Amino acid sequence: MPNPKRRHSRGRRDRRRATQALTHKQYVRCSNCGATIKPHHACQACGHYRGRQVDVGASA
Ligand SMILES: [Zn+2]
């Protein structure tokens, strides 16, 4: 199994996490129920995607 030879320093770890904090979290509104959902994903609340019911498991 490949293993890291050395632990990353605190500075290196924090620098990595600093760039993650800058990443903009993108969300869109569901066109059916108005819930906040991720783009290109079916709505978790009502199962709609692009105005169509696609997820049978979700409660409509
Ligand atoms: Zn919805």
N, CA, C, O and the ligand as a Tripos MOL2 file, in Angstrom:
@<TRIPOS>MOLECULE
protein
  241   239    61     0     0
PROTEIN
NO_CHARGES

@<TRIPOS>ATOM
      1 N           0.8430   -1.2090    0.0000 N.3       1 MET1
      2 CA          0.0000    0.0000    0.0000 C.3       1 MET1
      3 C           0.8660    1.2430    0.0000 C.2       1 MET1
      4 O           1.7560    1.3650    0.8420 O.2       1 MET1
      5 N           0.6360    2.1630   -0.9120 N.am      2 PRO2
      6 CA          1.3850    3.4300   -0.8810 C.3       2 PRO2
      7 C           0.9740    4.2480    0.3300 C.2       2 PRO2
      8 O          -0.2060    4.3870    0.6520 O.2       2 PRO2
      9 N           1.9850    4.7800    0.9840 N.am      3 ASN3
     10 CA          1.7130    5.5850    2.1630 C.3       3 ASN3
     11 C           2.4950    6.8870    2.0880 C.2       3 ASN3
     12 O           3.6000    6.9230    1.5450 O.2       3 ASN3
     13 N           1.9190    7.9630    2.6360 N.am      4 PRO4
     14 CA          2.6840    9.2160    2.6600 C.3       4 PRO4
     15 C           3.8970    9.0740    3.5600 C.2       4 PRO4
     16 O           3.8090    8.5470    4.6690 O.2       4 PRO4
     17 N           5.0350    9.5560    3.0630 N.am      5 LYS5
     18 CA          6.2670    9.4080    3.8260 C.3       5 LYS5
     19 C           6.2660   10.3200    5.0390 C.2       5 LYS5
     20 O           6.7470    9.9560    6.1120 O.2       5 LYS5
     21 N           5.7170   11.5090    4.8500 N.am      6 ARG6
     22 CA          5.7310   12.4860    5.9430 C.3       6 ARG6
     23 C           4.3480   13.0990    6.1250 C.2       6 ARG6
     24 O           3.5630   13.2190    5.1850 O.2       6 ARG6
     25 N           4.0870   13.4720    7.3440 N.am      7 ARG7
     26 CA          2.8670   14.2240    7.6380 C.3       7 ARG7
     27 C           3.0180   15.6450    7.0970 C.2       7 ARG7
     28 O           4.0840   16.2490    7.2170 O.2       7 ARG7
     29 N           1.9390   16.1810    6.4950 N.am      8 HIS8
     30 CA          1.9990   17.5690    6.0420 C.3       8 HIS8
     31 C           2.0170   18.5000    7.2430 C.2       8 HIS8
     32 O           1.3610   18.2550    8.2550 O.2       8 HIS8
     33 N           2.7820   19.5670    7.1060 N.am      9 SER9
     34 CA          2.8790   20.5290    8.2070 C.3       9 SER9
     35 C           1.5420   21.2410    8.4140 C.2       9 SER9
     36 O           0.6660   21.2130    7.5500 O.2       9 SER9
     37 N           1.4060   21.8740    9.5730 N.am     10 ARG10
     38 CA          0.1800   22.6190    9.8500 C.3      10 ARG10
     39 C          -0.0480   23.7050    8.8010 C.2      10 ARG10
     40 O          -1.1690   23.9340    8.3490 O.2      10 ARG10
     41 N           1.0620   24.3750    8.4250 N.am     11 GLY11
     42 CA          0.9360   25.4410    7.4280 C.3      11 GLY11
     43 C           0.4360   24.9240    6.0950 C.2      11 GLY11
     44 O          -0.4000   25.5510    5.4450 O.2      11 GLY11
     45 N           0.9500   23.7820    5.6970 N.am     12 ARG12
     46 CA          0.5460   23.2080    4.4150 C.3      12 ARG12
     47 C          -0.9160   22.7610    4.4650 C.2      12 ARG12
     48 O          -1.6690   22.9730    3.5150 O.2      12 ARG12
     49 N          -1.3090   22.1440    5.5750 N.am     13 ARG13
     50 CA         -2.6950   21.7270    5.7560 C.3      13 ARG13
     51 C          -3.6340   22.9390    5.7230 C.2      13 ARG13
     52 O          -4.6820   22.9120    5.0790 O.2      13 ARG13
     53 N          -3.2330   24.0010    6.4300 N.am     14 ASP14
     54 CA         -4.0860   25.1900    6.5020 C.3      14 ASP14
     55 C          -4.1710   25.8920    5.1530 C.2      14 ASP14
     56 O          -5.2140   26.4450    4.8040 O.2      14 ASP14
     57 N          -3.0640   25.8730    4.3830 N.am     15 ARG15
     58 CA         -3.0980   26.4850    3.0630 C.3      15 ARG15
     59 C          -4.0840   25.7460    2.1550 C.2      15 ARG15
     60 O          -4.8110   26.3620    1.3750 O.2      15 ARG15
     61 N          -4.0950   24.4200    2.2710 N.am     16 ARG16
     62 CA         -5.0240   23.6320    1.4700 C.3      16 ARG16
     63 C          -6.4660   23.9870    1.8430 C.2      16 ARG16
     64 O          -7.3170   24.1680    0.9720 O.2      16 ARG16
     65 N          -6.7310   24.0860    3.1710 N.am     17 ARG17
     66 CA         -8.0960   24.3600    3.6060 C.3      17 ARG17
     67 C          -8.5070   25.7940    3.2980 C.2      17 ARG17
     68 O          -9.6940   26.0870    3.1510 O.2      17 ARG17
     69 N          -7.5250   26.6880    3.2010 N.am     18 ALA18
     70 CA         -7.8480   28.0770    2.8910 C.3      18 ALA18
     71 C          -8.4160   28.1900    1.4810 C.2      18 ALA18
     72 O          -9.3140   28.9980    1.2420 O.2      18 ALA18
     73 N          -7.9030   27.3830    0.5350 N.am     19 THR19
     74 CA         -8.4210   27.4370   -0.8240 C.3      19 THR19
     75 C          -9.8060   26.8080   -0.8830 C.2      19 THR19
     76 O         -10.6270   27.1970   -1.7140 O.2      19 THR19
     77 N         -10.0750   25.8380   -0.0100 N.am     20 GLN20
     78 CA        -11.3920   25.2180    0.0000 C.3      20 GLN20
     79 C         -12.4400   26.2170    0.4650 C.2      20 GLN20
     80 O         -13.5770   26.2020   -0.0060 O.2      20 GLN20
     81 N         -12.0500   27.0890    1.3940 N.am     21 ALA21
     82 CA        -12.9870   28.0700    1.9190 C.3      21 ALA21
     83 C         -13.3770   29.0720    0.8470 C.2      21 ALA21
     84 O         -14.4680   29.6400    0.8960 O.2      21 ALA21
     85 N         -12.4940   29.2970   -0.1270 N.am     22 LEU22
     86 CA        -12.7640   30.2860   -1.1620 C.3      22 LEU22
     87 C         -13.7080   29.7460   -2.2310 C.2      22 LEU22
     88 O         -14.3300   30.5140   -2.9660 O.2      22 LEU22
     89 N         -13.8120   28.4110   -2.3140 N.am     23 THR23
     90 CA        -14.6690   27.8180   -3.3320 C.3      23 THR23
     91 C         -16.1150   28.2030   -3.0910 C.2      23 THR23
     92 O         -16.6720   27.9400   -2.0250 O.2      23 THR23
     93 N         -16.7120   28.8270   -4.0850 N.am     24 HIS24
     94 CA        -18.0700   29.3260   -3.9370 C.3      24 HIS24
     95 C         -19.0510   28.1610   -3.9770 C.2      24 HIS24
     96 O         -19.0460   27.3750   -4.9240 O.2      24 HIS24
     97 N         -19.8920   28.0470   -2.9490 N.am     25 LYS25
     98 CA        -20.9130   27.0180   -2.9270 C.3      25 LYS25
     99 C         -22.0750   27.4720   -3.8130 C.2      25 LYS25
    100 O         -22.7170   28.4890   -3.5490 O.2      25 LYS25
    101 N         -22.3280   26.7020   -4.8600 N.am     26 GLN26
    102 CA        -23.3580   27.1090   -5.7950 C.3      26 GLN26
    103 C         -24.6340   26.3250   -5.5800 C.2      26 GLN26
    104 O         -24.6210   25.0970   -5.4900 O.2      26 GLN26
    105 N         -25.7450   27.0550   -5.4980 N.am     27 TYR27
    106 CA        -27.0350   26.4320   -5.3300 C.3      27 TYR27
    107 C         -28.0520   27.1370   -6.2120 C.2      27 TYR27
    108 O         -27.9180   28.3220   -6.5150 O.2      27 TYR27
    109 N         -29.0500   26.4020   -6.6110 N.am     28 VAL28
    110 CA        -30.1400   27.0000   -7.3830 C.3      28 VAL28
    111 C         -31.4530   26.6580   -6.6980 C.2      28 VAL28
    112 O         -31.5090   25.7890   -5.8290 O.2      28 VAL28
    113 N         -32.5100   27.3590   -7.1050 N.am     29 ARG29
    114 CA        -33.8380   27.1260   -6.5510 C.3      29 ARG29
    115 C         -34.5730   26.0910   -7.3880 C.2      29 ARG29
    116 O         -34.5210   26.1090   -8.6180 O.2      29 ARG29
    117 N         -35.2610   25.1860   -6.6940 N.am     30 CYS30
    118 CA        -36.1010   24.2300   -7.4090 C.3      30 CYS30
    119 C         -37.2480   24.9740   -8.0780 C.2      30 CYS30
    120 O         -37.9230   25.7880   -7.4470 O.2      30 CYS30
    121 N         -37.4670   24.6850   -9.3800 N.am     31 SER31
    122 CA        -38.5210   25.3970  -10.0990 C.3      31 SER31
    123 C         -39.9050   24.9300   -9.6650 C.2      31 SER31
    124 O         -40.9010   25.6010   -9.9370 O.2      31 SER31
    125 N         -39.9710   23.7830   -8.9910 N.am     32 ASN32
    126 CA        -41.2660   23.2450   -8.5960 C.3      32 ASN32
    127 C         -41.6610   23.6760   -7.1860 C.2      32 ASN32
    128 O         -42.7590   24.1920   -6.9770 O.2      32 ASN32
    129 N         -40.7540   23.4620   -6.2040 N.am     33 CYS33
    130 CA        -41.1310   23.7310   -4.8120 C.3      33 CYS33
    131 C         -40.3240   24.8730   -4.2140 C.2      33 CYS33
    132 O         -40.6380   25.3190   -3.1100 O.2      33 CYS33
    133 N         -39.2810   25.3710   -4.9090 N.am     34 GLY34
    134 CA        -38.5340   26.5160   -4.3930 C.3      34 GLY34
    135 C         -37.4530   26.1610   -3.4050 C.2      34 GLY34
    136 O         -36.8100   27.0600   -2.8630 O.2      34 GLY34
    137 N         -37.2230   24.8750   -3.1450 N.am     35 ALA35
    138 CA        -36.1790   24.4760   -2.2160 C.3      35 ALA35
    139 C         -34.8000   24.7340   -2.8230 C.2      35 ALA35
    140 O         -34.6500   24.7390   -4.0450 O.2      35 ALA35
    141 N         -33.7980   24.9460   -1.9740 N.am     36 THR36
    142 CA        -32.4410   25.1630   -2.4540 C.3      36 THR36
    143 C         -31.8090   23.8260   -2.7960 C.2      36 THR36
    144 O         -31.7140   22.9500   -1.9370 O.2      36 THR36
    145 N         -31.3720   23.6550   -4.0480 N.am     37 ILE37
    146 CA        -30.7860   22.3930   -4.4880 C.3      37 ILE37
    147 C         -29.4950   22.6590   -5.2510 C.2      37 ILE37
    148 O         -29.2340   23.7830   -5.6780 O.2      37 ILE37
    149 N         -28.6930   21.6150   -5.4160 N.am     38 LYS38
    150 CA        -27.4720   21.7360   -6.1940 C.3      38 LYS38
    151 C         -27.8020   21.7200   -7.6810 C.2      38 LYS38
    152 O         -28.7370   21.0340   -8.0950 O.2      38 LYS38
    153 N         -27.0450   22.4670   -8.4960 N.am     39 PRO39
    154 CA        -27.2920   22.4340   -9.9300 C.3      39 PRO39
    155 C         -27.0110   21.0430  -10.5090 C.2      39 PRO39
    156 O         -26.1130   20.3430  -10.0400 O.2      39 PRO39
    157 N         -27.7710   20.6510  -11.5140 N.am     40 HIS40
    158 CA        -27.6370   19.3620  -12.1950 C.3      40 HIS40
    159 C         -27.9570   18.1890  -11.2920 C.2      40 HIS40
    160 O         -27.5060   17.0670  -11.5210 O.2      40 HIS40
    161 N         -28.7630   18.4700  -10.2360 N.am     41 HIS41
    162 CA        -29.2140   17.4050   -9.3630 C.3      41 HIS41
    163 C         -30.7330   17.4970   -9.2200 C.2      41 HIS41
    164 O         -31.3050   18.5860   -9.2470 O.2      41 HIS41
    165 N         -31.3740   16.3400   -9.0680 N.am     42 ALA42
    166 CA        -32.8060   16.3470   -8.8290 C.3      42 ALA42
    167 C         -33.0830   16.9200   -7.4460 C.2      42 ALA42
    168 O         -32.2720   16.7770   -6.5310 O.2      42 ALA42
    169 N         -34.2430   17.5740   -7.3000 N.am     43 CYS43
    170 CA        -34.6020   18.1980   -6.0250 C.3      43 CYS43
    171 C         -34.7660   17.1210   -4.9570 C.2      43 CYS43
    172 O         -35.4390   16.1150   -5.1810 O.2      43 CYS43
    173 N         -34.1410   17.3380   -3.7810 N.am     44 GLN44
    174 CA        -34.2400   16.3660   -2.6990 C.3      44 GLN44
    175 C         -35.6280   16.3720   -2.0710 C.2      44 GLN44
    176 O         -36.0680   15.3670   -1.5120 O.2      44 GLN44
    177 N         -36.3170   17.5090   -2.1660 N.am     45 ALA45
    178 CA        -37.6070   17.6450   -1.4950 C.3      45 ALA45
    179 C         -38.7390   17.0510   -2.3310 C.2      45 ALA45
    180 O         -39.5730   16.3130   -1.8070 O.2      45 ALA45
    181 N         -38.7770   17.3730   -3.6510 N.am     46 CYS46
    182 CA        -39.9190   16.9530   -4.4510 C.3      46 CYS46
    183 C         -39.5200   16.0440   -5.6120 C.2      46 CYS46
    184 O         -40.4000   15.5220   -6.2970 O.2      46 CYS46
    185 N         -38.2240   15.8360   -5.8580 N.am     47 GLY47
    186 CA        -37.8010   14.9140   -6.8980 C.3      47 GLY47
    187 C         -37.9430   15.4490   -8.2970 C.2      47 GLY47
    188 O         -37.9810   14.6650   -9.2450 O.2      47 GLY47
    189 N         -38.0250   16.7760   -8.4680 N.am     48 HIS48
    190 CA        -38.1610   17.3650   -9.7950 C.3      48 HIS48
    191 C         -36.8060   17.7720  -10.3420 C.2      48 HIS48
    192 O         -35.9270   18.2040   -9.5960 O.2      48 HIS48
    193 N         -36.6450   17.6320  -11.6290 N.am     49 TYR49
    194 CA        -35.4480   18.1240  -12.3110 C.3      49 TYR49
    195 C         -35.8620   18.7180  -13.6400 C.2      49 TYR49
    196 O         -36.4730   18.0370  -14.4640 O.2      49 TYR49
    197 N         -35.5380   19.9740  -13.8520 N.am     50 ARG50
    198 CA        -35.9140   20.7220  -15.0600 C.3      50 ARG50
    199 C         -37.4060   20.6220  -15.3280 C.2      50 ARG50
    200 O         -37.8400   20.3750  -16.4530 O.2      50 ARG50
    201 N         -38.1920   20.8240  -14.2520 N.am     51 GLY51
    202 CA        -39.6420   20.8910  -14.3920 C.3      51 GLY51
    203 C         -40.3320   19.5590  -14.5810 C.2      51 GLY51
    204 O         -41.5080   19.5020  -14.9400 O.2      51 GLY51
    205 N         -39.5800   18.4610  -14.3310 N.am     52 ARG52
    206 CA        -40.1630   17.1480  -14.5370 C.3      52 ARG52
    207 C         -39.9290   16.2950  -13.3020 C.2      52 ARG52
    208 O         -38.8810   16.4030  -12.6640 O.2      52 ARG52
    209 N         -40.9030   15.4410  -12.9540 N.am     53 GLN53
    210 CA        -40.7140   14.5220  -11.8380 C.3      53 GLN53
    211 C         -39.7980   13.3900  -12.2890 C.2      53 GLN53
    212 O         -40.1430   12.6360  -13.2000 O.2      53 GLN53
    213 N         -38.6350   13.2690  -11.6590 N.am     54 VAL54
    214 CA        -37.6900   12.2430  -12.0890 C.3      54 VAL54
    215 C         -37.4080   11.2390  -10.9670 C.2      54 VAL54
    216 O         -37.1220   10.0720  -11.2370 O.2      54 VAL54
    217 N         -37.4880   11.6910   -9.7010 N.am     55 ASP55
    218 CA        -37.1710   10.8090   -8.5850 C.3      55 ASP55
    219 C         -38.4710   10.2790   -7.9940 C.2      55 ASP55
    220 O         -39.2440   11.0310   -7.3990 O.2      55 ASP55
    221 N         -38.7070    8.9770   -8.1620 N.am     56 VAL56
    222 CA        -39.9550    8.3880   -7.6930 C.3      56 VAL56
    223 C         -39.9500    8.2890   -6.1690 C.2      56 VAL56
    224 O         -41.0060    8.3500   -5.5390 O.2      56 VAL56
    225 N         -38.7540    8.1360   -5.5700 N.am     57 GLY57
    226 CA        -38.6670    7.9520   -4.1210 C.3      57 GLY57
    227 C         -39.0350    9.1880   -3.3290 C.2      57 GLY57
    228 O         -39.5080    9.0710   -2.1980 O.2      57 GLY57
    229 N         -38.8310   10.3710   -3.8900 N.am     58 ALA58
    230 CA        -39.1040   11.6040   -3.1440 C.3      58 ALA58
    231 C         -40.6040   11.8330   -3.0300 C.2      58 ALA58
    232 O         -41.3750   11.4650   -3.9160 O.2      58 ALA58
    233 N         -41.0000   12.4490   -1.9220 N.am     59 SER59
    234 CA        -42.4080   12.7600   -1.7130 C.3      59 SER59
    235 C         -42.7690   14.0170   -2.5050 C.2      59 SER59
    236 O         -42.1310   15.0590   -2.3600 O.2      59 SER59
    237 N         -43.7900   13.9050   -3.3330 N.am     60 ALA60
    238 CA        -44.1450   15.0170   -4.2110 C.3      60 ALA60
    239 C         -45.0100   16.0770   -3.5330 C.2      60 ALA60
    240 O         -45.3790   17.0680   -4.1620 O.2      60 ALA60
    241 ZN        -38.3880   20.7350   -5.4210 Zn       61 ZN61
@<TRIPOS>BOND
     1     1     2 1
     2     2     3 1
     3     3     4 2
     4     3     5 am
     5     5     6 1
     6     6     7 1
     7     7     8 2
     8     7     9 am
     9     9    10 1
    10    10    11 1
    11    11    12 2
    12    11    13 am
    13    13    14 1
    14    14    15 1
    15    15    16 2
    16    15    17 am
    17    17    18 1
    18    18    19 1
    19    19    20 2
    20    19    21 am
    21    21    22 1
    22    22    23 1
    23    23    24 2
    24    23    25 am
    25    25    26 1
    26    26    27 1
    27    27    28 2
    28    27    29 am
    29    29    30 1
    30    30    31 1
    31    31    32 2
    32    31    33 am
    33    33    34 1
    34    34    35 1
    35    35    36 2
    36    35    37 am
    37    37    38 1
    38    38    39 1
    39    39    40 2
    40    39    41 am
    41    41    42 1
    42    42    43 1
    43    43    44 2
    44    43    45 am
    45    45    46 1
    46    46    47 1
    47    47    48 2
    48    47    49 am
    49    49    50 1
    50    50    51 1
    51    51    52 2
    52    51    53 am
    53    53    54 1
    54    54    55 1
    55    55    56 2
    56    55    57 am
    57    57    58 1
    58    58    59 1
    59    59    60 2
    60    59    61 am
    61    61    62 1
    62    62    63 1
    63    63    64 2
    64    63    65 am
    65    65    66 1
    66    66    67 1
    67    67    68 2
    68    67    69 am
    69    69    70 1
    70    70    71 1
    71    71    72 2
    72    71    73 am
    73    73    74 1
    74    74    75 1
    75    75    76 2
    76    75    77 am
    77    77    78 1
    78    78    79 1
    79    79    80 2
    80    79    81 am
    81    81    82 1
    82    82    83 1
    83    83    84 2
    84    83    85 am
    85    85    86 1
    86    86    87 1
    87    87    88 2
    88    87    89 am
    89    89    90 1
    90    90    91 1
    91    91    92 2
    92    91    93 am
    93    93    94 1
    94    94    95 1
    95    95    96 2
    96    95    97 am
    97    97    98 1
    98    98    99 1
    99    99   100 2
   100    99   101 am
   101   101   102 1
   102   102   103 1
   103   103   104 2
   104   103   105 am
   105   105   106 1
   106   106   107 1
   107   107   108 2
   108   107   109 am
   109   109   110 1
   110   110   111 1
   111   111   112 2
   112   111   113 am
   113   113   114 1
   114   114   115 1
   115   115   116 2
   116   115   117 am
   117   117   118 1
   118   118   119 1
   119   119   120 2
   120   119   121 am
   121   121   122 1
   122   122   123 1
   123   123   124 2
   124   123   125 am
   125   125   126 1
   126   126   127 1
   127   127   128 2
   128   127   129 am
   129   129   130 1
   130   130   131 1
   131   131   132 2
   132   131   133 am
   133   133   134 1
   134   134   135 1
   135   135   136 2
   136   135   137 am
   137   137   138 1
   138   138   139 1
   139   139   140 2
   140   139   141 am
   141   141   142 1
   142   142   143 1
   143   143   144 2
   144   143   145 am
   145   145   146 1
   146   146   147 1
   147   147   148 2
   148   147   149 am
   149   149   150 1
   150   150   151 1
   151   151   152 2
   152   151   153 am
   153   153   154 1
   154   154   155 1
   155   155   156 2
   156   155   157 am
   157   157   158 1
   158   158   159 1
   159   159   160 2
   160   159   161 am
   161   161   162 1
   162   162   163 1
   163   163   164 2
   164   163   165 am
   165   165   166 1
   166   166   167 1
   167   167   168 2
   168   167   169 am
   169   169   170 1
   170   170   171 1
   171   171   172 2
   172   171   173 am
   173   173   174 1
   174   174   175 1
   175   175   176 2
   176   175   177 am
   177   177   178 1
   178   178   179 1
   179   179   180 2
   180   179   181 am
   181   181   182 1
   182   182   183 1
   183   183   184 2
   184   183   185 am
   185   185   186 1
   186   186   187 1
   187   187   188 2
   188   187   189 am
   189   189   190 1
   190   190   191 1
   191   191   192 2
   192   191   193 am
   193   193   194 1
   194   194   195 1
   195   195   196 2
   196   195   197 am
   197   197   198 1
   198   198   199 1
   199   199   200 2
   200   199   201 am
   201   201   202 1
   202   202   203 1
   203   203   204 2
   204   203   205 am
   205   205   206 1
   206   206   207 1
   207   207   208 2
   208   207   209 am
   209   209   210 1
   210   210   211 1
   211   211   212 2
   212   211   213 am
   213   213   214 1
   214   214   215 1
   215   215   216 2
   216   215   217 am
   217   217   218 1
   218   218   219 1
   219   219   220 2
   220   219   221 am
   221   221   222 1
   222   222   223 1
   223   223   224 2
   224   223   225 am
   225   225   226 1
   226   226   227 1
   227   227   228 2
   228   227   229 am
   229   229   230 1
   230   230   231 1
   231   231   232 2
   232   231   233 am
   233   233   234 1
   234   234   235 1
   235   235   236 2
   236   235   237 am
   237   237   238 1
   238   238   239 1
   239   239   240 2
@<TRIPOS>SUBSTRUCTURE
     1 MET1         2 RESIDUE 1 A MET
     2 PRO2         6 RESIDUE 1 A PRO
     3 ASN3        10 RESIDUE 1 A ASN
     4 PRO4        14 RESIDUE 1 A PRO
     5 LYS5        18 RESIDUE 1 A LYS
     6 ARG6        22 RESIDUE 1 A ARG
     7 ARG7        26 RESIDUE 1 A ARG
     8 HIS8        30 RESIDUE 1 A HIS
     9 SER9        34 RESIDUE 1 A SER
    10 ARG10       38 RESIDUE 1 A ARG
    11 GLY11       42 RESIDUE 1 A GLY
    12 ARG12       46 RESIDUE 1 A ARG
    13 ARG13       50 RESIDUE 1 A ARG
    14 ASP14       54 RESIDUE 1 A ASP
    15 ARG15       58 RESIDUE 1 A ARG
    16 ARG16       62 RESIDUE 1 A ARG
    17 ARG17       66 RESIDUE 1 A ARG
    18 ALA18       70 RESIDUE 1 A ALA
    19 THR19       74 RESIDUE 1 A THR
    20 GLN20       78 RESIDUE 1 A GLN
    21 ALA21       82 RESIDUE 1 A ALA
    22 LEU22       86 RESIDUE 1 A LEU
    23 THR23       90 RESIDUE 1 A THR
    24 HIS24       94 RESIDUE 1 A HIS
    25 LYS25       98 RESIDUE 1 A LYS
    26 GLN26      102 RESIDUE 1 A GLN
    27 TYR27      106 RESIDUE 1 A TYR
    28 VAL28      110 RESIDUE 1 A VAL
    29 ARG29      114 RESIDUE 1 A ARG
    30 CYS30      118 RESIDUE 1 A CYS
    31 SER31      122 RESIDUE 1 A SER
    32 ASN32      126 RESIDUE 1 A ASN
    33 CYS33      130 RESIDUE 1 A CYS
    34 GLY34      134 RESIDUE 1 A GLY
    35 ALA35      138 RESIDUE 1 A ALA
    36 THR36      142 RESIDUE 1 A THR
    37 ILE37      146 RESIDUE 1 A ILE
    38 LYS38      150 RESIDUE 1 A LYS
    39 PRO39      154 RESIDUE 1 A PRO
    40 HIS40      158 RESIDUE 1 A HIS
    41 HIS41      162 RESIDUE 1 A HIS
    42 ALA42      166 RESIDUE 1 A ALA
    43 CYS43      170 RESIDUE 1 A CYS
    44 GLN44      174 RESIDUE 1 A GLN
    45 ALA45      178 RESIDUE 1 A ALA
    46 CYS46      182 RESIDUE 1 A CYS
    47 GLY47      186 RESIDUE 1 A GLY
    48 HIS48      190 RESIDUE 1 A HIS
    49 TYR49      194 RESIDUE 1 A TYR
    50 ARG50      198 RESIDUE 1 A ARG
    51 GLY51      202 RESIDUE 1 A GLY
    52 ARG52      206 RESIDUE 1 A ARG
    53 GLN53      210 RESIDUE 1 A GLN
    54 VAL54      214 RESIDUE 1 A VAL
    55 ASP55      218 RESIDUE 1 A ASP
    56 VAL56      222 RESIDUE 1 A VAL
    57 GLY57      226 RESIDUE 1 A GLY
    58 ALA58      230 RESIDUE 1 A ALA
    59 SER59      234 RESIDUE 1 A SER
    60 ALA60      238 RESIDUE 1 A ALA
    61 ZN61       241 GROUP 0 **** ****
